Amino acid sequence: MGCIKKALIVGGGIGGLAAAVAMRQKGVEVDLVEIKKEWTVVGVGIIQPSNALRALSHIGLAQQCIENGWPFEGWQLFDNNGVLLGEVPTPKAENSDCPPNNGITRPILHSLLSEAAIDLGVSIQLGASVESIDQSVESALVTFADGRQASYDLVVGADGVYSKVRDLVFGHTELKFVGQAVWRFITARPKEMRWGGIYYGKNNKVGLVPLSEELMYLFLVTSEPGNPRKPNDQLHTLLREQLSDYTGLVGRLAEELKDASQVVYKPIEELFVEGSWCRERVVLIGDAAHASSPHLAAGASMALEDAVLLAQLVDESEDLQEALKVYDERRQPRCRNVSDACAKLVKTELQEWAGEPLSHEPGQVFAGALQDLARPY
Ligand SMILES: Cc1cc2nc3c(=O)[nH]c(=O)nc-3n(C[C@H](O)[C@H](O)[C@H](O)COP(=O)(O)OP(=O)(O)OC[C@H]3O[C@@H](n4cnc5c(N)ncnc54)[C@H](O)[C@@H]3O)c2cc1C
């Protein structure tokens, strides 16, 4: 029967939508508020490692992602001239038949999740947010930004790194800039490219991620000491300059950059909320609780696992506090491992690009983290 009847999800990103779908499937009445008036998705594509697909299979959406994306076995490693150095197949998630990876565009993933939520009868309000949350033994009374009030058994903060729910209920957590940024642009996939590709430059790194029969995206990770502001109207020229050391496929792709609007630039920030992610009737999921650098492509997969597990726990338990305790116990160590591994990968890249000795062996960190993620959550 479960311990909640009515939940509010704050934030309609990957984590919030997955939680809304998972809870509706368990028979919970779900309201979702999303602060954006236009539900547009910023970003290019997303890598879904096998554990993300496993979580999506629990809410019936893995197959649709695969059909609308590009499943791939692992990563081919190249030097900056496109010479193949090796291949790293990545593990499949245990207890699932999902492929090792899937590339998909962010807008398609968003439509699959939002259409599923709408079909299941989630009540979605755009351009809306919470103003305050007053908790009692019986319920959480939420006052929305437009003055409306409603009571819920559970409020889920799925509102990303700048979470208002976190600030209101858990106090402020500082976001930390890690010293790197990612540049991304979407382009046509060469027919021969069937795996993901990583290209090692002298002081930066490029990735190519297949997204569909037609599309892929390029990402470039750079060291950005002091987090300098980049002029938006020059992003294409700046990215071309950063790629000037590359020949072969990456060099050719750089020549396609003609317009700043093709490029999405994002400084990398991380955050980990210390202590419990649950306070009485409020719980944090996804980036609101833990955001890592994208070095393992695991942020969204962690948000999906949070969402699916939370829905399962509140459905299986008669006692909300007990369910939330188990949520903390099962999610915190797993997310901490991701966060630590990503921090090590950032550190070793910065060391390598600065010509310093490496504090960790990045290949081992990467492989170990992927093995951990493949295990059940
Ligand atoms: C450059 C980069 C590349 C990445 N690549 C990958 C990848 O390949 N694979 C992967 O798994 N992860 C990747 N990630 C991480 C991934 O994007 C995030 O971990 C994931 O989007 C987190 O989902 P979320 O739902 O928790 O938060 P978000 O996606 O941030 O969603 C939060 C939502 O809440 C809304 N919101 C915010 N404030 C409020 C409010 N006050 N009220 C109501 N709504 C609000 C926002 O508008 C948004 O819609 C990457 C991240 C970056 C920065």
The ligand as an ORCA input file, in Angstrom:
! r2SCAN-3c Opt
* xyz 0 1
  C      28.653     19.460    -19.181
  C      27.859     18.382    -18.540
  C      27.731     17.143    -19.175
  C      27.026     16.117    -18.573
  N      26.933     14.930    -19.200
  C      26.284     13.899    -18.603
  C      26.181     12.640    -19.227
  O      26.654     12.463    -20.350
  N      25.527     11.641    -18.572
  C      24.966     11.828    -17.330
  O      24.410     10.869    -16.751
  N      25.041     13.027    -16.727
  C      25.670     14.057    -17.326
  N      25.714     15.276    -16.724
  C      25.026     15.461    -15.436
  C      23.523     15.596    -15.631
  O      23.201     16.571    -16.597
  C      22.871     15.983    -14.299
  O      23.406     15.198    -13.268
  C      21.366     15.759    -14.382
  O      20.796     16.598    -15.364
  C      20.734     16.042    -13.021
  O      19.351     15.980    -13.133
  P      18.415     16.688    -12.062
  O      17.034     16.385    -12.486
  O      18.867     16.304    -10.706
  O      18.723     18.224    -12.176
  P      18.467     19.199    -13.400
  O      18.655     18.502    -14.695
  O      19.306     20.411    -13.142
  O      16.935     19.594    -13.299
  C      16.468     20.462    -12.323
  C      15.159     21.065    -12.808
  O      14.607     21.826    -11.739
  C      14.178     23.091    -12.249
  N      14.220     24.038    -11.131
  C      15.305     24.681    -10.637
  N      14.946     25.450     -9.591
  C      13.619     25.271     -9.423
  C      12.668     25.786     -8.503
  N      13.043     26.647     -7.529
  N      11.384     25.412     -8.620
  C      10.988     24.549     -9.597
  N      11.849     24.032    -10.492
  C      13.146     24.380    -10.402
  C      15.145     23.385    -13.368
  O      14.633     24.336    -14.281
  C      15.315     21.994    -13.988
  O      14.332     21.724    -14.949
  C      26.424     16.324    -17.307
  C      26.507     17.561    -16.670
  C      27.229     18.576    -17.284
  C      27.335     19.892    -16.575
*
